Amino acid sequence: MSESNQDCIECGAATHPILVVEQDHQHHDTLKYTAIDAQPSWFLGRYKVEGHLAAELCESCGRVTFRAVPQEQRGS
Ligand SMILES: [Zn+2]
């Protein structure tokens, strides 16, 4: 299943998938999400990741839309 081929929710133009990354000199990562009331694990010091965010960029108006991709569907 493709994550792209969505029309822009703002203007209806074609969009293409982009990868939104957060990075510094040591590491980089894609954006993920967790529950609104989640707390970082006391053991790992990290949030429990529920999935990652897929993004599409509209070439016409520049709007970026995010869609949640639950962890279970990634097959990894
Ligand atoms: Zn647009």
N, CA, C, O and the ligand as a Tripos MOL2 file, in Angstrom:
@<TRIPOS>MOLECULE
protein
  305   303    77     0     0
PROTEIN
NO_CHARGES

@<TRIPOS>ATOM
      1 N           0.8420   -1.2020    0.0000 N.3       1 MET1
      2 CA          0.0000    0.0000    0.0000 C.3       1 MET1
      3 C           0.8660    1.2360    0.0000 C.2       1 MET1
      4 O           1.8240    1.3430    0.7650 O.2       1 MET1
      5 N           0.5160    2.1780   -0.8740 N.am      2 SER2
      6 CA          1.2900    3.4160   -0.9710 C.3       2 SER2
      7 C           0.8720    4.3930    0.1120 C.2       2 SER2
      8 O          -0.2810    4.4010    0.5440 O.2       2 SER2
      9 N           1.8170    5.2160    0.5480 N.am      3 GLU3
     10 CA          1.5040    6.2590    1.5210 C.3       3 GLU3
     11 C           1.2850    7.5940    0.8140 C.2       3 GLU3
     12 O           1.0610    8.6070    1.4770 O.2       3 GLU3
     13 N           1.3430    7.6160   -0.5160 N.am      4 SER4
     14 CA          1.2610    8.8960   -1.2160 C.3       4 SER4
     15 C          -0.0170    8.9710   -2.0370 C.2       4 SER4
     16 O          -0.9950    8.2920   -1.7230 O.2       4 SER4
     17 N          -0.0210    9.7880   -3.0840 N.am      5 ASN5
     18 CA         -1.1550    9.9480   -3.9850 C.3       5 ASN5
     19 C          -2.3850   10.5020   -3.2750 C.2       5 ASN5
     20 O          -3.5140   10.1470   -3.6130 O.2       5 ASN5
     21 N          -2.1650   11.3710   -2.2910 N.am      6 GLN6
     22 CA         -3.2590   12.0790   -1.6510 C.3       6 GLN6
     23 C          -3.3540   13.4680   -2.2750 C.2       6 GLN6
     24 O          -2.3370   14.1060   -2.5470 O.2       6 GLN6
     25 N          -4.5850   13.9300   -2.4990 N.am      7 ASP7
     26 CA         -4.7540   15.3010   -2.9490 C.3       7 ASP7
     27 C          -4.7220   16.2380   -1.7440 C.2       7 ASP7
     28 O          -5.0810   15.8590   -0.6300 O.2       7 ASP7
     29 N          -4.2850   17.4620   -1.9950 N.am      8 CYS8
     30 CA         -4.1730   18.4560   -0.9320 C.3       8 CYS8
     31 C          -5.5470   18.7490   -0.3360 C.2       8 CYS8
     32 O          -6.5160   18.9770   -1.0600 O.2       8 CYS8
     33 N          -5.6160   18.7390    1.0060 N.am      9 ILE9
     34 CA         -6.8910   19.0290    1.6600 C.3       9 ILE9
     35 C          -7.1980   20.5180    1.6150 C.2       9 ILE9
     36 O          -8.3250   20.9270    1.8960 O.2       9 ILE9
     37 N          -6.2110   21.3320    1.2660 N.am     10 GLU10
     38 CA         -6.4070   22.7810    1.2120 C.3      10 GLU10
     39 C          -6.8620   23.2190   -0.1790 C.2      10 GLU10
     40 O          -7.8610   23.9270   -0.3080 O.2      10 GLU10
     41 N          -6.1410   22.8040   -1.2170 N.am     11 CYS11
     42 CA         -6.4170   23.3260   -2.5580 C.3      11 CYS11
     43 C          -6.7130   22.2240   -3.5790 C.2      11 CYS11
     44 O          -7.0990   22.5260   -4.7080 O.2      11 CYS11
     45 N          -6.5420   20.9630   -3.2070 N.am     12 GLY12
     46 CA         -6.8920   19.8740   -4.1000 C.3      12 GLY12
     47 C          -5.8080   19.4770   -5.0880 C.2      12 GLY12
     48 O          -5.9990   18.5480   -5.8740 O.2      12 GLY12
     49 N          -4.6820   20.1600   -5.0620 N.am     13 ALA13
     50 CA         -3.5890   19.8280   -5.9720 C.3      13 ALA13
     51 C          -2.8960   18.5440   -5.5330 C.2      13 ALA13
     52 O          -3.1020   18.0490   -4.4250 O.2      13 ALA13
     53 N          -2.0660   18.0200   -6.4350 N.am     14 ALA14
     54 CA         -1.3370   16.7980   -6.1140 C.3      14 ALA14
     55 C          -0.2950   17.0580   -5.0320 C.2      14 ALA14
     56 O           0.2770   18.1450   -4.9430 O.2      14 ALA14
     57 N          -0.0670   16.0520   -4.2260 N.am     15 THR15
     58 CA          0.9630   16.1490   -3.1980 C.3      15 THR15
     59 C           1.9850   15.0470   -3.4260 C.2      15 THR15
     60 O           1.7260   14.0920   -4.1580 O.2      15 THR15
     61 N           3.1440   15.1820   -2.7970 N.am     16 HIS16
     62 CA          4.0920   14.0840   -2.8190 C.3      16 HIS16
     63 C           4.6230   13.8580   -1.4060 C.2      16 HIS16
     64 O           4.7410   14.7950   -0.6160 O.2      16 HIS16
     65 N           4.9380   12.6090   -1.1040 N.am     17 PRO17
     66 CA          5.3740   12.2870    0.2490 C.3      17 PRO17
     67 C           6.7250   12.9170    0.5690 C.2      17 PRO17
     68 O           7.6130   12.9890   -0.2810 O.2      17 PRO17
     69 N           6.8590   13.3660    1.7990 N.am     18 ILE18
     70 CA          8.1470   13.8790    2.2810 C.3      18 ILE18
     71 C           8.4770   13.1710    3.5860 C.2      18 ILE18
     72 O           7.6000   12.6380    4.2660 O.2      18 ILE18
     73 N           9.7360   13.1780    3.9110 N.am     19 LEU19
     74 CA         10.1860   12.6050    5.1750 C.3      19 LEU19
     75 C          10.5640   13.7590    6.0950 C.2      19 LEU19
     76 O          11.4850   14.5190    5.7980 O.2      19 LEU19
     77 N           9.8520   13.8880    7.2080 N.am     20 VAL20
     78 CA         10.1310   14.9530    8.1610 C.3      20 VAL20
     79 C          11.0940   14.4080    9.2050 C.2      20 VAL20
     80 O          10.7680   13.4650    9.9270 O.2      20 VAL20
     81 N          12.2730   14.9960    9.2830 N.am     21 VAL21
     82 CA         13.2760   14.4860   10.2030 C.3      21 VAL21
     83 C          13.6530   15.5380   11.2340 C.2      21 VAL21
     84 O          13.6250   16.7390   10.9670 O.2      21 VAL21
     85 N          14.0020   15.0580   12.4070 N.am     22 GLU22
     86 CA         14.5560   15.8960   13.4450 C.3      22 GLU22
     87 C          15.9950   15.4350   13.6230 C.2      22 GLU22
     88 O          16.2520   14.2480   13.8270 O.2      22 GLU22
     89 N          16.9200   16.3620   13.5450 N.am     23 GLN23
     90 CA         18.3040   15.9160   13.6470 C.3      23 GLN23
     91 C          19.2030   16.9690   14.2650 C.2      23 GLN23
     92 O          18.9300   18.1680   14.2020 O.2      23 GLN23
     93 N          20.2720   16.4930   14.8570 N.am     24 ASP24
     94 CA         21.3420   17.3550   15.3180 C.3      24 ASP24
     95 C          22.6470   16.7110   14.8560 C.2      24 ASP24
     96 O          22.6290   15.8680   13.9590 O.2      24 ASP24
     97 N          23.7510   17.0840   15.4390 N.am     25 HIS25
     98 CA         25.0190   16.5540   14.9500 C.3      25 HIS25
     99 C          25.2280   15.0830   15.3000 C.2      25 HIS25
    100 O          26.0260   14.3910   14.6680 O.2      25 HIS25
    101 N          24.4970   14.6130   16.3200 N.am     26 GLN26
    102 CA         24.7180   13.2510   16.7720 C.3      26 GLN26
    103 C          23.7730   12.2360   16.1290 C.2      26 GLN26
    104 O          24.1670   11.1060   15.8440 O.2      26 GLN26
    105 N          22.5330   12.6450   15.9040 N.am     27 HIS27
    106 CA         21.5950   11.6560   15.3880 C.3      27 HIS27
    107 C          20.4690   12.3360   14.6320 C.2      27 HIS27
    108 O          20.2970   13.5530   14.6870 O.2      27 HIS27
    109 N          19.7170   11.5250   13.9350 N.am     28 HIS28
    110 CA         18.5200   12.0140   13.2580 C.3      28 HIS28
    111 C          17.4270   10.9760   13.4020 C.2      28 HIS28
    112 O          17.7010    9.7970   13.6250 O.2      28 HIS28
    113 N          16.1970   11.4160   13.2740 N.am     29 ASP29
    114 CA         15.0850   10.5070   13.4490 C.3      29 ASP29
    115 C          13.8490   11.0820   12.7660 C.2      29 ASP29
    116 O          13.7410   12.2940   12.5810 O.2      29 ASP29
    117 N          12.9310   10.2170   12.3980 N.am     30 THR30
    118 CA         11.6670   10.6790   11.8500 C.3      30 THR30
    119 C          10.7170   10.9900   12.9950 C.2      30 THR30
    120 O          10.9340   10.5510   14.1240 O.2      30 THR30
    121 N           9.6790   11.7380   12.7080 N.am     31 LEU31
    122 CA          8.7270   12.1080   13.7430 C.3      31 LEU31
    123 C           7.8360   10.9290   14.1150 C.2      31 LEU31
    124 O           7.3480   10.1900   13.2600 O.2      31 LEU31
    125 N           7.6440   10.7840   15.4200 N.am     32 LYS32
    126 CA          6.7980    9.7210   15.9420 C.3      32 LYS32
    127 C           5.7410   10.3330   16.8410 C.2      32 LYS32
    128 O           5.7950   11.5210   17.1590 O.2      32 LYS32
    129 N           4.7810    9.5160   17.2500 N.am     33 TYR33
    130 CA          3.7590   10.0300   18.1540 C.3      33 TYR33
    131 C           3.4810    9.0140   19.2470 C.2      33 TYR33
    132 O           3.7540    7.8200   19.1210 O.2      33 TYR33
    133 N           2.9200    9.5530   20.3330 N.am     34 THR34
    134 CA          2.5160    8.7200   21.4470 C.3      34 THR34
    135 C           1.2190    9.2760   22.0040 C.2      34 THR34
    136 O           0.7190   10.2810   21.4970 O.2      34 THR34
    137 N           0.6600    8.6540   23.0310 N.am     35 ALA35
    138 CA         -0.5990    9.1120   23.6150 C.3      35 ALA35
    139 C          -0.3990   10.4680   24.2810 C.2      35 ALA35
    140 O           0.6950   10.7820   24.7510 O.2      35 ALA35
    141 N          -1.4700   11.2750   24.3190 N.am     36 ILE36
    142 CA         -1.3900   12.6330   24.8500 C.3      36 ILE36
    143 C          -0.9990   12.6300   26.3250 C.2      36 ILE36
    144 O          -0.3630   13.5730   26.7970 O.2      36 ILE36
    145 N          -1.3730   11.5780   27.0570 N.am     37 ASP37
    146 CA         -1.0800   11.5350   28.4880 C.3      37 ASP37
    147 C           0.0850   10.5780   28.8050 C.2      37 ASP37
    148 O           0.2830   10.1960   29.9580 O.2      37 ASP37
    149 N           0.8360   10.2050   27.7910 N.am     38 ALA38
    150 CA          1.9510    9.2770   28.0060 C.3      38 ALA38
    151 C           3.0480    9.9300   28.8530 C.2      38 ALA38
    152 O           3.2710   11.1390   28.7910 O.2      38 ALA38
    153 N           3.7030    9.1180   29.6190 N.am     39 GLN39
    154 CA          4.8420    9.5660   30.4130 C.3      39 GLN39
    155 C           6.0730    8.7830   29.9580 C.2      39 GLN39
    156 O           5.9560    7.6140   29.5900 O.2      39 GLN39
    157 N           7.2390    9.4050   29.9790 N.am     40 PRO40
    158 CA          8.4430    8.6510   29.6130 C.3      40 PRO40
    159 C           8.6630    7.5070   30.5880 C.2      40 PRO40
    160 O           8.4320    7.6380   31.7900 O.2      40 PRO40
    161 N           9.1130    6.3900   30.0510 N.am     41 SER41
    162 CA          9.4140    5.2460   30.9000 C.3      41 SER41
    163 C          10.5080    5.6010   31.8940 C.2      41 SER41
    164 O          11.5360    6.1610   31.5130 O.2      41 SER41
    165 N          10.2930    5.2780   33.1730 N.am     42 TRP42
    166 CA         11.3190    5.5590   34.1910 C.3      42 TRP42
    167 C          12.5590    4.7030   33.9210 C.2      42 TRP42
    168 O          13.6750    5.0570   34.2990 O.2      42 TRP42
    169 N          12.3290    3.5750   33.2610 N.am     43 PHE43
    170 CA         13.4350    2.6440   33.0220 C.3      43 PHE43
    171 C          14.2690    3.0610   31.8080 C.2      43 PHE43
    172 O          15.4980    3.0660   31.8670 O.2      43 PHE43
    173 N          13.5940    3.4100   30.7060 N.am     44 LEU44
    174 CA         14.2910    3.7330   29.4720 C.3      44 LEU44
    175 C          14.4610    5.2310   29.2590 C.2      44 LEU44
    176 O          15.3010    5.6680   28.4730 O.2      44 LEU44
    177 N          13.6360    6.0290   29.9850 N.am     45 GLY45
    178 CA         13.6910    7.4610   29.7900 C.3      45 GLY45
    179 C          13.1260    7.9080   28.4620 C.2      45 GLY45
    180 O          13.4150    9.0080   27.9910 O.2      45 GLY45
    181 N          12.3240    7.0570   27.8630 N.am     46 ARG46
    182 CA         11.7400    7.3680   26.5480 C.3      46 ARG46
    183 C          10.2440    7.1310   26.5660 C.2      46 ARG46
    184 O           9.7230    6.3870   27.3970 O.2      46 ARG46
    185 N           9.5690    7.7750   25.6380 N.am     47 TYR47
    186 CA          8.1360    7.5280   25.4770 C.3      47 TYR47
    187 C           7.9060    6.2180   24.7300 C.2      47 TYR47
    188 O           8.7290    5.7840   23.9250 O.2      47 TYR47
    189 N           6.7690    5.6080   25.0190 N.am     48 LYS48
    190 CA          6.3520    4.4450   24.2520 C.3      48 LYS48
    191 C           5.8140    4.9410   22.9110 C.2      48 LYS48
    192 O           4.8020    5.6410   22.8700 O.2      48 LYS48
    193 N           6.4740    4.5900   21.8310 N.am     49 VAL49
    194 CA          6.0790    5.0470   20.5010 C.3      49 VAL49
    195 C           4.8920    4.2320   20.0000 C.2      49 VAL49
    196 O           4.9350    3.0020   19.9830 O.2      49 VAL49
    197 N           3.8490    4.9180   19.5990 N.am     50 GLU50
    198 CA          2.6750    4.2170   19.0700 C.3      50 GLU50
    199 C           2.6820    4.1710   17.5500 C.2      50 GLU50
    200 O           1.9370    3.3950   16.9540 O.2      50 GLU50
    201 N           3.5010    4.9800   16.9240 N.am     51 GLY51
    202 CA          3.5860    4.9580   15.4710 C.3      51 GLY51
    203 C           4.4180    6.1360   14.9850 C.2      51 GLY51
    204 O           4.9650    6.9010   15.7790 O.2      51 GLY51
    205 N           4.5030    6.2670   13.6700 N.am     52 HIS52
    206 CA          5.2200    7.4140   13.1210 C.3      52 HIS52
    207 C           4.2800    8.2320   12.2420 C.2      52 HIS52
    208 O           3.1780    7.7980   11.9090 O.2      52 HIS52
    209 N           4.7340    9.4070   11.8820 N.am     53 LEU53
    210 CA          3.9170   10.3180   11.0880 C.3      53 LEU53
    211 C           4.3840   10.3160    9.6440 C.2      53 LEU53
    212 O           5.5430   10.6140    9.3550 O.2      53 LEU53
    213 N           3.4750    9.9790    8.7380 N.am     54 ALA54
    214 CA          3.7410   10.1140    7.3190 C.3      54 ALA54
    215 C           3.2870   11.5120    6.9070 C.2      54 ALA54
    216 O           2.2790   12.0110    7.4090 O.2      54 ALA54
    217 N           4.0160   12.1370    6.0060 N.am     55 ALA55
    218 CA          3.7020   13.5060    5.6190 C.3      55 ALA55
    219 C           3.6420   13.6390    4.1050 C.2      55 ALA55
    220 O           4.3940   12.9890    3.3790 O.2      55 ALA55
    221 N           2.7340   14.4900    3.6420 N.am     56 GLU56
    222 CA          2.6600   14.8370    2.2290 C.3      56 GLU56
    223 C           2.7380   16.3450    2.0750 C.2      56 GLU56
    224 O           2.1090   17.0950    2.8220 O.2      56 GLU56
    225 N           3.5110   16.7720    1.1040 N.am     57 LEU57
    226 CA          3.6780   18.1930    0.8170 C.3      57 LEU57
    227 C           2.9420   18.5490   -0.4620 C.2      57 LEU57
    228 O           3.0820   17.8690   -1.4790 O.2      57 LEU57
    229 N           2.1580   19.6190   -0.4090 N.am     58 CYS58
    230 CA          1.4770   20.1200   -1.6040 C.3      58 CYS58
    231 C           2.4250   21.0550   -2.3470 C.2      58 CYS58
    232 O           2.9370   22.0210   -1.7810 O.2      58 CYS58
    233 N           2.6460   20.7540   -3.6110 N.am     59 GLU59
    234 CA          3.5580   21.5870   -4.3990 C.3      59 GLU59
    235 C           2.9290   22.9190   -4.7750 C.2      59 GLU59
    236 O           3.6330   23.8590   -5.1420 O.2      59 GLU59
    237 N           1.6150   23.0040   -4.6860 N.am     60 SER60
    238 CA          0.9220   24.2230   -5.0830 C.3      60 SER60
    239 C           0.8710   25.2600   -3.9490 C.2      60 SER60
    240 O           1.3000   26.3990   -4.1300 O.2      60 SER60
    241 N           0.3500   24.8660   -2.7920 N.am     61 CYS61
    242 CA          0.1660   25.8370   -1.7050 C.3      61 CYS61
    243 C           1.1410   25.6260   -0.5550 C.2      61 CYS61
    244 O           1.2270   26.4630    0.3430 O.2      61 CYS61
    245 N           1.8720   24.5240   -0.5710 N.am     62 GLY62
    246 CA          2.8710   24.3070    0.4670 C.3      62 GLY62
    247 C           2.3420   23.6780    1.7310 C.2      62 GLY62
    248 O           3.0910   23.5020    2.6920 O.2      62 GLY62
    249 N           1.0770   23.3380    1.7530 N.am     63 ARG63
    250 CA          0.5240   22.7190    2.9560 C.3      63 ARG63
    251 C           1.1160   21.3270    3.1520 C.2      63 ARG63
    252 O           1.2510   20.5540    2.2040 O.2      63 ARG63
    253 N           1.4600   21.0280    4.3870 N.am     64 VAL64
    254 CA          1.9370   19.6980    4.7430 C.3      64 VAL64
    255 C           0.8680   19.0290    5.5930 C.2      64 VAL64
    256 O           0.3940   19.5970    6.5760 O.2      64 VAL64
    257 N           0.5000   17.8330    5.2070 N.am     65 THR65
    258 CA         -0.4580   17.0690    6.0050 C.3      65 THR65
    259 C           0.2500   15.8630    6.6060 C.2      65 THR65
    260 O           1.0990   15.2380    5.9710 O.2      65 THR65
    261 N          -0.1180   15.5530    7.8380 N.am     66 PHE66
    262 CA          0.4210   14.3880    8.5240 C.3      66 PHE66
    263 C          -0.6480   13.3180    8.6430 C.2      66 PHE66
    264 O          -1.8290   13.6170    8.8190 O.2      66 PHE66
    265 N          -0.2200   12.0690    8.5460 N.am     67 ARG67
    266 CA         -1.0940   10.9500    8.8240 C.3      67 ARG67
    267 C          -0.3740   10.0050    9.7620 C.2      67 ARG67
    268 O           0.8310    9.7820    9.6430 O.2      67 ARG67
    269 N          -1.1360    9.4520   10.7020 N.am     68 ALA68
    270 CA         -0.5500    8.5130   11.6500 C.3      68 ALA68
    271 C          -0.4030    7.1440   11.0080 C.2      68 ALA68
    272 O          -1.3280    6.6530   10.3610 O.2      68 ALA68
    273 N           0.7440    6.5370   11.1850 N.am     69 VAL69
    274 CA          0.9830    5.1660   10.7380 C.3      69 VAL69
    275 C           1.3110    4.3520   11.9780 C.2      69 VAL69
    276 O           2.4350    4.4000   12.4770 O.2      69 VAL69
    277 N           0.3190    3.5950   12.4840 N.am     70 PRO70
    278 CA          0.5310    2.8400   13.7110 C.3      70 PRO70
    279 C           1.7100    1.8760   13.5900 C.2      70 PRO70
    280 O           1.9880    1.3370   12.5190 O.2      70 PRO70
    281 N           2.3800    1.6780   14.6940 N.am     71 GLN71
    282 CA          3.5820    0.8490   14.7430 C.3      71 GLN71
    283 C           3.3470   -0.5370   14.1870 C.2      71 GLN71
    284 O           4.2190   -1.0950   13.5200 O.2      71 GLN71
    285 N           2.1440   -1.1170   14.4610 N.am     72 GLU72
    286 CA          1.8660   -2.4990   14.0720 C.3      72 GLU72
    287 C           1.9220   -2.6830   12.5550 C.2      72 GLU72
    288 O           2.1720   -3.7900   12.0780 O.2      72 GLU72
    289 N           1.6910   -1.6130   11.7950 N.am     73 GLN73
    290 CA          1.6090   -1.7560   10.3360 C.3      73 GLN73
    291 C           2.9630   -1.6530    9.6610 C.2      73 GLN73
    292 O           3.0600   -1.8140    8.4440 O.2      73 GLN73
    293 N           4.0000   -1.3900   10.4210 N.am     74 ARG74
    294 CA          5.2980   -1.1470    9.7980 C.3      74 ARG74
    295 C           6.0480   -2.4330    9.5310 C.2      74 ARG74
    296 O           6.9650   -2.4550    8.7100 O.2      74 ARG74
    297 N           5.6760   -3.4980   10.2060 N.am     75 GLY75
    298 CA          6.3230   -4.7780    9.9590 C.3      75 GLY75
    299 C           7.7680   -4.8330   10.3960 C.2      75 GLY75
    300 O           8.5640   -5.5800    9.8280 O.2      75 GLY75
    301 N           8.1130   -4.0490   11.4000 N.am     76 SER76
    302 CA          9.5100   -4.0640   11.8670 C.3      76 SER76
    303 C           9.5730   -4.0470   13.3790 C.2      76 SER76
    304 O          10.6630   -4.0560   13.9510 O.2      76 SER76
    305 ZN         -2.4180   22.6510   -1.6680 Zn       77 ZN77
@<TRIPOS>BOND
     1     1     2 1
     2     2     3 1
     3     3     4 2
     4     3     5 am
     5     5     6 1
     6     6     7 1
     7     7     8 2
     8     7     9 am
     9     9    10 1
    10    10    11 1
    11    11    12 2
    12    11    13 am
    13    13    14 1
    14    14    15 1
    15    15    16 2
    16    15    17 am
    17    17    18 1
    18    18    19 1
    19    19    20 2
    20    19    21 am
    21    21    22 1
    22    22    23 1
    23    23    24 2
    24    23    25 am
    25    25    26 1
    26    26    27 1
    27    27    28 2
    28    27    29 am
    29    29    30 1
    30    30    31 1
    31    31    32 2
    32    31    33 am
    33    33    34 1
    34    34    35 1
    35    35    36 2
    36    35    37 am
    37    37    38 1
    38    38    39 1
    39    39    40 2
    40    39    41 am
    41    41    42 1
    42    42    43 1
    43    43    44 2
    44    43    45 am
    45    45    46 1
    46    46    47 1
    47    47    48 2
    48    47    49 am
    49    49    50 1
    50    50    51 1
    51    51    52 2
    52    51    53 am
    53    53    54 1
    54    54    55 1
    55    55    56 2
    56    55    57 am
    57    57    58 1
    58    58    59 1
    59    59    60 2
    60    59    61 am
    61    61    62 1
    62    62    63 1
    63    63    64 2
    64    63    65 am
    65    65    66 1
    66    66    67 1
    67    67    68 2
    68    67    69 am
    69    69    70 1
    70    70    71 1
    71    71    72 2
    72    71    73 am
    73    73    74 1
    74    74    75 1
    75    75    76 2
    76    75    77 am
    77    77    78 1
    78    78    79 1
    79    79    80 2
    80    79    81 am
    81    81    82 1
    82    82    83 1
    83    83    84 2
    84    83    85 am
    85    85    86 1
    86    86    87 1
    87    87    88 2
    88    87    89 am
    89    89    90 1
    90    90    91 1
    91    91    92 2
    92    91    93 am
    93    93    94 1
    94    94    95 1
    95    95    96 2
    96    95    97 am
    97    97    98 1
    98    98    99 1
    99    99   100 2
   100    99   101 am
   101   101   102 1
   102   102   103 1
   103   103   104 2
   104   103   105 am
   105   105   106 1
   106   106   107 1
   107   107   108 2
   108   107   109 am
   109   109   110 1
   110   110   111 1
   111   111   112 2
   112   111   113 am
   113   113   114 1
   114   114   115 1
   115   115   116 2
   116   115   117 am
   117   117   118 1
   118   118   119 1
   119   119   120 2
   120   119   121 am
   121   121   122 1
   122   122   123 1
   123   123   124 2
   124   123   125 am
   125   125   126 1
   126   126   127 1
   127   127   128 2
   128   127   129 am
   129   129   130 1
   130   130   131 1
   131   131   132 2
   132   131   133 am
   133   133   134 1
   134   134   135 1
   135   135   136 2
   136   135   137 am
   137   137   138 1
   138   138   139 1
   139   139   140 2
   140   139   141 am
   141   141   142 1
   142   142   143 1
   143   143   144 2
   144   143   145 am
   145   145   146 1
   146   146   147 1
   147   147   148 2
   148   147   149 am
   149   149   150 1
   150   150   151 1
   151   151   152 2
   152   151   153 am
   153   153   154 1
   154   154   155 1
   155   155   156 2
   156   155   157 am
   157   157   158 1
   158   158   159 1
   159   159   160 2
   160   159   161 am
   161   161   162 1
   162   162   163 1
   163   163   164 2
   164   163   165 am
   165   165   166 1
   166   166   167 1
   167   167   168 2
   168   167   169 am
   169   169   170 1
   170   170   171 1
   171   171   172 2
   172   171   173 am
   173   173   174 1
   174   174   175 1
   175   175   176 2
   176   175   177 am
   177   177   178 1
   178   178   179 1
   179   179   180 2
   180   179   181 am
   181   181   182 1
   182   182   183 1
   183   183   184 2
   184   183   185 am
   185   185   186 1
   186   186   187 1
   187   187   188 2
   188   187   189 am
   189   189   190 1
   190   190   191 1
   191   191   192 2
   192   191   193 am
   193   193   194 1
   194   194   195 1
   195   195   196 2
   196   195   197 am
   197   197   198 1
   198   198   199 1
   199   199   200 2
   200   199   201 am
   201   201   202 1
   202   202   203 1
   203   203   204 2
   204   203   205 am
   205   205   206 1
   206   206   207 1
   207   207   208 2
   208   207   209 am
   209   209   210 1
   210   210   211 1
   211   211   212 2
   212   211   213 am
   213   213   214 1
   214   214   215 1
   215   215   216 2
   216   215   217 am
   217   217   218 1
   218   218   219 1
   219   219   220 2
   220   219   221 am
   221   221   222 1
   222   222   223 1
   223   223   224 2
   224   223   225 am
   225   225   226 1
   226   226   227 1
   227   227   228 2
   228   227   229 am
   229   229   230 1
   230   230   231 1
   231   231   232 2
   232   231   233 am
   233   233   234 1
   234   234   235 1
   235   235   236 2
   236   235   237 am
   237   237   238 1
   238   238   239 1
   239   239   240 2
   240   239   241 am
   241   241   242 1
   242   242   243 1
   243   243   244 2
   244   243   245 am
   245   245   246 1
   246   246   247 1
   247   247   248 2
   248   247   249 am
   249   249   250 1
   250   250   251 1
   251   251   252 2
   252   251   253 am
   253   253   254 1
   254   254   255 1
   255   255   256 2
   256   255   257 am
   257   257   258 1
   258   258   259 1
   259   259   260 2
   260   259   261 am
   261   261   262 1
   262   262   263 1
   263   263   264 2
   264   263   265 am
   265   265   266 1
   266   266   267 1
   267   267   268 2
   268   267   269 am
   269   269   270 1
   270   270   271 1
   271   271   272 2
   272   271   273 am
   273   273   274 1
   274   274   275 1
   275   275   276 2
   276   275   277 am
   277   277   278 1
   278   278   279 1
   279   279   280 2
   280   279   281 am
   281   281   282 1
   282   282   283 1
   283   283   284 2
   284   283   285 am
   285   285   286 1
   286   286   287 1
   287   287   288 2
   288   287   289 am
   289   289   290 1
   290   290   291 1
   291   291   292 2
   292   291   293 am
   293   293   294 1
   294   294   295 1
   295   295   296 2
   296   295   297 am
   297   297   298 1
   298   298   299 1
   299   299   300 2
   300   299   301 am
   301   301   302 1
   302   302   303 1
   303   303   304 2
@<TRIPOS>SUBSTRUCTURE
     1 MET1         2 RESIDUE 1 A MET
     2 SER2         6 RESIDUE 1 A SER
     3 GLU3        10 RESIDUE 1 A GLU
     4 SER4        14 RESIDUE 1 A SER
     5 ASN5        18 RESIDUE 1 A ASN
     6 GLN6        22 RESIDUE 1 A GLN
     7 ASP7        26 RESIDUE 1 A ASP
     8 CYS8        30 RESIDUE 1 A CYS
     9 ILE9        34 RESIDUE 1 A ILE
    10 GLU10       38 RESIDUE 1 A GLU
    11 CYS11       42 RESIDUE 1 A CYS
    12 GLY12       46 RESIDUE 1 A GLY
    13 ALA13       50 RESIDUE 1 A ALA
    14 ALA14       54 RESIDUE 1 A ALA
    15 THR15       58 RESIDUE 1 A THR
    16 HIS16       62 RESIDUE 1 A HIS
    17 PRO17       66 RESIDUE 1 A PRO
    18 ILE18       70 RESIDUE 1 A ILE
    19 LEU19       74 RESIDUE 1 A LEU
    20 VAL20       78 RESIDUE 1 A VAL
    21 VAL21       82 RESIDUE 1 A VAL
    22 GLU22       86 RESIDUE 1 A GLU
    23 GLN23       90 RESIDUE 1 A GLN
    24 ASP24       94 RESIDUE 1 A ASP
    25 HIS25       98 RESIDUE 1 A HIS
    26 GLN26      102 RESIDUE 1 A GLN
    27 HIS27      106 RESIDUE 1 A HIS
    28 HIS28      110 RESIDUE 1 A HIS
    29 ASP29      114 RESIDUE 1 A ASP
    30 THR30      118 RESIDUE 1 A THR
    31 LEU31      122 RESIDUE 1 A LEU
    32 LYS32      126 RESIDUE 1 A LYS
    33 TYR33      130 RESIDUE 1 A TYR
    34 THR34      134 RESIDUE 1 A THR
    35 ALA35      138 RESIDUE 1 A ALA
    36 ILE36      142 RESIDUE 1 A ILE
    37 ASP37      146 RESIDUE 1 A ASP
    38 ALA38      150 RESIDUE 1 A ALA
    39 GLN39      154 RESIDUE 1 A GLN
    40 PRO40      158 RESIDUE 1 A PRO
    41 SER41      162 RESIDUE 1 A SER
    42 TRP42      166 RESIDUE 1 A TRP
    43 PHE43      170 RESIDUE 1 A PHE
    44 LEU44      174 RESIDUE 1 A LEU
    45 GLY45      178 RESIDUE 1 A GLY
    46 ARG46      182 RESIDUE 1 A ARG
    47 TYR47      186 RESIDUE 1 A TYR
    48 LYS48      190 RESIDUE 1 A LYS
    49 VAL49      194 RESIDUE 1 A VAL
    50 GLU50      198 RESIDUE 1 A GLU
    51 GLY51      202 RESIDUE 1 A GLY
    52 HIS52      206 RESIDUE 1 A HIS
    53 LEU53      210 RESIDUE 1 A LEU
    54 ALA54      214 RESIDUE 1 A ALA
    55 ALA55      218 RESIDUE 1 A ALA
    56 GLU56      222 RESIDUE 1 A GLU
    57 LEU57      226 RESIDUE 1 A LEU
    58 CYS58      230 RESIDUE 1 A CYS
    59 GLU59      234 RESIDUE 1 A GLU
    60 SER60      238 RESIDUE 1 A SER
    61 CYS61      242 RESIDUE 1 A CYS
    62 GLY62      246 RESIDUE 1 A GLY
    63 ARG63      250 RESIDUE 1 A ARG
    64 VAL64      254 RESIDUE 1 A VAL
    65 THR65      258 RESIDUE 1 A THR
    66 PHE66      262 RESIDUE 1 A PHE
    67 ARG67      266 RESIDUE 1 A ARG
    68 ALA68      270 RESIDUE 1 A ALA
    69 VAL69      274 RESIDUE 1 A VAL
    70 PRO70      278 RESIDUE 1 A PRO
    71 GLN71      282 RESIDUE 1 A GLN
    72 GLU72      286 RESIDUE 1 A GLU
    73 GLN73      290 RESIDUE 1 A GLN
    74 ARG74      294 RESIDUE 1 A ARG
    75 GLY75      298 RESIDUE 1 A GLY
    76 SER76      302 RESIDUE 1 A SER
    77 ZN77       305 GROUP 0 **** ****
